[in-house]
Amino acid sequence: MSRLDSVIRRLQAQRACLQQGVDLVRDLQGPVLELGLGNGRTYDHIREICSNCEIFVFERKVAAHPDCIPDDEHLFLGDLSETLPRAVERFRGQVRLIHSDIGTGDQARNAEIGRYIAGFVPDLLCPGGIIISDQETAFSGAEALALPEGVRPGRYYMYRAG
Ligand code: SAM
């Protein structure tokens, strides 16, 4: 598969997982957390497909398209090691959806940050809440969800809190 095909598949998988995740939490209450603003593409998409969602974004260095930058009240600026503990204090047991897209080309580092994030997820999610992640983020008590049709296992991960 060419690199172009691979990027297209990855973005299609991301979009399908976001749609499935938003559909599954539509009737729940609580905020949505976007971990990794990047260009702001997925943030913008979640805004579009979940117009009644209040979205809080976590990013250590904002460099997104100007139209895709949240206001200061909805931005946790800094490293996740500093902002996730604050998020738990503020949102404990209230979050309906987390989307995490923090991967780089460094697989070992990706796995490490996935495990790190997973440690916070049970404290953040409400019952029935979901994490969608580009990294493995299994946590204690998690229900692994089937991925949307056409998304290869391992490309994305989806878990629901009991
Ligand atoms: N979802 C984004 C989009 O669609 O445009 C792309 C996100 S990009 C792949 C990953 C982002 O995560 C980068 O902007 C990076 O700065 C941020 N990031 C990675 N590790 C982080 C950390 N430990 N704390 C805060 N932000 C982090």
Residues whose N, C-alpha, C, O or C-beta is under 5 A from the ligand:
A	BS01	SAM	G36 L37 G38 N39 G40 R41 T42 F58 E59 R60 K61 G78 D79 L80 D101 I102 G103
